[in-house]
C-alpha cells in the first residue's frame, strides 16, 4: 500500500518525505504490530525532515469480510503547486 502512495506521489514530482499526514484504517487492530513494522521501513522516526504525523484507526463496525485496509495521505508537491492525480 505504501508503494502505491509513493508511486502516485512520484507521478506529480513528490516523494514520501513530502507527506505531512498519513491516516490509516485497519480492518483488525491485531494487524497493528505488522503494520507498524512496515510503516517503520518507509518512515524513520529519527529522519529529518520528520516523518509525517499519523493516525491509525480500526473500522470494526463498517467492515465486511471482504474489507481491506485503507489509507488517506496529505502532502505538498515541491514548489507548492496544487496537483490532483
N, CA, C and O of each residue as an XYZ file, in Angstrom:
340
protein
N       0.812     -1.182      0.000
C       0.000      0.000      0.000
C       0.869      1.264      0.000
O       0.546      2.233     -0.688
N       1.954      1.263      0.756
C       2.823      2.437      0.799
C       3.511      2.641     -0.552
O       3.749      3.776     -0.965
N       3.830      1.541     -1.240
C       4.425      1.677     -2.571
C       3.463      2.368     -3.526
O       3.890      3.158     -4.367
N       2.166      2.080     -3.407
C       1.170      2.737     -4.262
C       1.162      4.240     -4.016
O       1.125      5.026     -4.963
N       1.196      4.640     -2.754
C       1.236      6.065     -2.405
C       2.507      6.690     -2.966
O       2.468      7.772     -3.553
N       3.631      6.008     -2.785
C       4.915      6.522     -3.297
C       4.857      6.717     -4.806
O       5.321      7.736     -5.318
N       4.286      5.740     -5.529
C       4.205      5.833     -6.983
C       3.321      6.995     -7.428
O       3.655      7.696     -8.383
N       2.211      7.203     -6.754
C       1.322      8.335     -7.084
C       2.041      9.657     -6.831
O       1.953     10.583     -7.637
N       2.750      9.738     -5.710
C       3.493     10.967     -5.409
C       4.546     11.243     -6.479
O       4.713     12.385     -6.907
N       5.248     10.210     -6.907
C       6.294     10.398     -7.921
C       5.724     10.892     -9.247
O       6.394     11.615     -9.984
N       4.484     10.501     -9.551
C       3.844     10.983    -10.783
C       3.698     12.497    -10.791
O       3.647     13.108    -11.859
N       3.631     13.108     -9.612
C       3.464     14.562     -9.535
C       4.735     15.249     -9.037
O       4.702     16.416     -8.647
N       5.856     14.520     -9.051
C       7.132     15.113     -8.679
C       7.383     15.201     -7.189
O       8.188     16.022     -6.752
N       6.714     14.376     -6.398
C       6.888     14.401     -4.940
C       7.381     13.036     -4.463
O       7.441     12.077     -5.232
N       7.726     12.973     -3.197
C       8.215     11.741     -2.565
C       7.484     11.532     -1.244
O       6.728     12.398     -0.804
N       7.707     10.398     -0.621
C       7.115     10.126      0.687
C       7.511     11.184      1.710
O       6.744     11.472      2.629
N       8.693     11.761      1.564
C       9.141     12.796      2.502
C       8.324     14.082      2.382
O       8.418     14.953      3.246
N       7.523     14.212      1.320
C       6.656     15.382      1.150
C       5.310     15.224      1.844
O       4.514     16.163      1.868
N       5.043     14.046      2.410
C       3.787     13.837      3.121
C       3.797     14.577      4.451
O       4.812     14.609      5.147
N       2.673     15.163      4.793
C       2.525     15.841      6.080
C       1.727     14.991      7.061
O       1.922     15.087      8.273
N       0.820     14.152      6.533
C      -0.047     13.357      7.397
C      -0.442     12.067      6.693
O      -0.678     12.050      5.485
N      -0.510     10.992      7.461
C      -0.990      9.691      6.966
C      -2.042      9.188      7.947
O      -1.774      9.074      9.143
N      -3.230      8.890      7.447
C      -4.280      8.292      8.264
C      -4.554      6.909      7.703
O      -4.863      6.770      6.519
N      -4.446      5.886      8.537
C      -4.647      4.508      8.100
C      -5.827      3.902      8.826
O      -6.033      4.142     10.015
N      -6.596      3.118      8.101
C      -7.767      2.446      8.654
C      -7.543      0.948      8.525
O      -7.585      0.402      7.422
N      -7.307      0.288      9.640
C      -7.088     -1.153      9.635
C      -8.422     -1.872      9.776
O      -9.384     -1.315     10.305
N      -8.475     -3.094      9.306
C      -9.672     -3.916      9.445
C      -9.661     -4.618     10.800
O     -10.717     -4.884     11.375
N      -8.479     -4.915     11.302
C      -8.346     -5.635     12.570
C      -7.154     -5.051     13.329
O      -6.045     -5.028     12.797
N      -7.357     -4.586     14.540
C      -6.257     -3.994     15.310
C      -5.174     -5.015     15.639
O      -4.067     -4.627     16.016
N      -5.461     -6.305     15.508
C      -4.418     -7.311     15.689
C      -3.353     -7.190     14.602
O      -2.264     -7.747     14.742
N      -3.652     -6.472     13.525
C      -2.697     -6.249     12.435
C      -1.772     -5.070     12.703
O      -0.863     -4.810     11.915
N      -1.989     -4.351     13.807
C      -1.243     -3.115     14.039
C       0.261     -3.342     14.145
O       1.032     -2.562     13.584
N       0.697     -4.370     14.835
C       2.143     -4.606     15.002
C       2.829     -4.788     13.643
O       3.888     -4.212     13.397
N       2.226     -5.584     12.773
C       2.793     -5.775     11.444
C       2.758     -4.505     10.620
O       3.716     -4.177      9.920
N       1.640     -3.788     10.710
C       1.519     -2.512     10.004
C       2.591     -1.534     10.491
O       3.241     -0.864      9.689
N       2.764     -1.460     11.788
C       3.737     -0.547     12.366
C       5.161     -0.891     11.915
O       5.969      0.003     11.663
N       5.457     -2.168     11.817
C       6.787     -2.601     11.358
C       7.031     -2.164      9.917
O       8.094     -1.628      9.602
N       6.063     -2.388      9.053
C       6.203     -1.982      7.647
C       6.279     -0.462      7.545
O       7.099      0.056      6.787
N       5.455      0.256      8.278
C       5.473      1.721      8.270
C       6.875      2.227      8.621
O       7.379      3.165      8.004
N       7.498      1.590      9.626
C       8.836      1.989     10.050
C       9.903      1.771      8.992
O      10.943      2.429      9.022
N       9.664      0.856      8.054
C      10.612      0.642      6.958
C      10.617      1.816      5.984
O      11.614      2.051      5.302
N       9.523      2.544      5.917
C       9.395      3.665      4.982
C       9.564      5.022      5.641
O       9.980      5.983      4.993
N       9.243      5.105      6.924
C       9.299      6.375      7.638
C      10.133      6.205      8.898
O       9.666      5.633      9.883
N      11.361      6.699      8.871
C      12.282      6.618     10.004
C      11.977      7.748     10.981
O      12.046      8.922     10.621
N      11.640      7.390     12.219
C      11.249      8.415     13.198
C      12.380      9.365     13.555
O      12.123     10.447     14.082
N      13.630      8.990     13.281
C      14.753      9.880     13.577
C      15.189     10.689     12.355
O      16.100     11.512     12.442
N      14.539     10.452     11.225
C      14.924     11.126      9.978
C      14.526     12.597      9.999
O      13.592     12.998     10.694
N      15.244     13.374      9.234
C      14.902     14.775      9.023
C      14.812     15.003      7.533
O      15.774     14.670      6.840
N      13.749     15.537      6.984
C      12.623     16.072      7.736
C      11.895     14.960      8.488
O      11.982     13.785      8.134
N      11.194     15.354      9.509
C      10.484     14.393     10.350
C       9.453     13.629      9.517
O       8.934     14.153      8.532
N       9.163     12.400      9.914
C       8.131     11.655      9.186
C       6.773     12.337      9.351
O       6.595     13.153     10.256
N       5.817     12.007      8.481
C       4.502     12.652      8.593
C       3.800     12.267      9.887
O       4.031     11.189     10.435
N       2.942     13.158     10.369
C       2.116     12.786     11.518
C       1.216     11.654     11.052
O       0.943     11.511      9.860
N       0.761     10.854     12.001
C      -0.086      9.743     11.577
C      -1.150      9.419     12.601
O      -1.008      9.674     13.796
N      -2.215      8.850     12.086
C      -3.321      8.372     12.903
C      -3.684      6.999     12.357
O      -3.797      6.821     11.144
N      -3.866      6.038     13.237
C      -4.276      4.697     12.823
C      -5.551      4.341     13.562
O      -5.640      4.483     14.781
N      -6.518      3.885     12.820
C      -7.823      3.571     13.387
C      -8.265      2.213     12.870
O      -7.737      1.709     11.879
N      -9.233      1.631     13.547
C      -9.789      0.351     13.118
C     -11.262      0.556     12.783
O     -12.008      1.148     13.562
N     -11.672      0.065     11.622
C     -13.040      0.255     11.149
C     -13.896     -0.959     11.490
O     -14.441     -1.594     10.586
N     -14.024     -1.288     12.735
C     -14.701     -2.510     13.160
C     -16.146     -2.574     12.667
O     -16.537     -3.576     12.069
N     -16.925     -1.564     12.894
C     -18.360     -1.624     12.588
C     -18.676     -1.479     11.112
O     -19.774     -1.829     10.681
N     -17.738     -0.971     10.332
C     -18.026     -0.754      8.915
C     -17.414     -1.826      8.027
O     -17.495     -1.730      6.803
N     -16.811     -2.835      8.616
C     -16.083     -3.834      7.825
C     -16.948     -5.022      7.453
O     -17.765     -5.492      8.246
N     -16.758     -5.490      6.258
C     -17.325     -6.761      5.837
C     -16.167     -7.751      5.740
O     -15.011     -7.377      5.935
N     -16.466     -8.971      5.448
C     -15.405     -9.979      5.341
C     -14.474     -9.690      4.173
O     -13.366    -10.224      4.125
N     -14.905     -8.850      3.223
C     -14.071     -8.512      2.066
C     -13.326     -7.187      2.227
O     -12.628     -6.762      1.306
N     -13.460     -6.541      3.357
C     -12.813     -5.245      3.573
C     -11.300     -5.378      3.567
O     -10.749     -6.416      3.936
N     -10.647     -4.324      3.148
C      -9.189     -4.258      3.125
C      -8.761     -2.994      3.850
O      -9.531     -2.037      3.934
N      -7.540     -2.979      4.377
C      -7.047     -1.743      4.992
C      -7.037     -0.616      3.958
O      -6.895     -0.870      2.762
N      -7.185      0.610      4.412
C      -7.115      1.755      3.507
C      -6.338      2.879      4.171
O      -6.038      2.826      5.364
N      -6.015      3.903      3.377
C      -5.179      4.983      3.881
C      -5.523      6.262      3.138
O      -5.845      6.231      1.951
N      -5.453      7.384      3.839
C      -5.514      8.691      3.209
C      -4.226      9.423      3.579
O      -3.689      9.243      4.672
N      -3.738     10.251      2.656
C      -2.479     10.972      2.887
C      -2.643     12.420      2.463
O      -3.396     12.734      1.541
N      -1.931     13.290      3.147
C      -1.933     14.711      2.838
C      -0.487     15.142      2.698
O       0.337     14.868      3.571
N      -0.176     15.819      1.595
C       1.193     16.251      1.376
C       1.225     17.491      0.501
O       0.188     18.040      0.128
N       2.419     17.911      0.188
C       2.613     19.082     -0.677
C       3.637     18.732     -1.735
O       4.627     18.056     -1.455
N       3.396     19.196     -2.956
C       4.372     18.964     -4.002
C       5.466     20.012     -3.910
O       5.226     21.130     -3.453
N       6.666     19.654     -4.345
C       7.740     20.656     -4.350
C       7.314     21.860     -5.177
O       6.806     21.694     -6.286
N       7.504     23.029     -4.676
C       7.105     24.248     -5.357
C       5.706     24.698     -4.994
O       5.298     25.805     -5.344
N       4.964     23.848     -4.294
C       3.658     24.222     -3.792
C       2.522     24.210     -4.779
O       1.436     24.682     -4.444
N       2.715     23.680     -6.020
C       1.633     23.635     -6.965
C       0.586     22.632     -6.519
O       0.913     21.598     -5.938
N      -0.670     22.939     -6.792
C      -1.743     22.007     -6.471
C      -1.828     20.975     -7.600
O      -1.909     21.328     -8.776
N      -1.808     19.702     -7.221
C      -1.860     18.619     -8.204
C      -2.818     17.556     -7.715
O      -2.802     17.189     -6.540
N      -3.646     17.063     -8.605
C      -4.596     16.003     -8.260
C      -4.438     14.860     -9.234
O      -4.965     14.922    -10.344
N      -3.712     13.798     -8.840
C      -3.540     12.667     -9.761
C      -4.818     11.858     -9.900
O      -4.847     10.872    -10.636
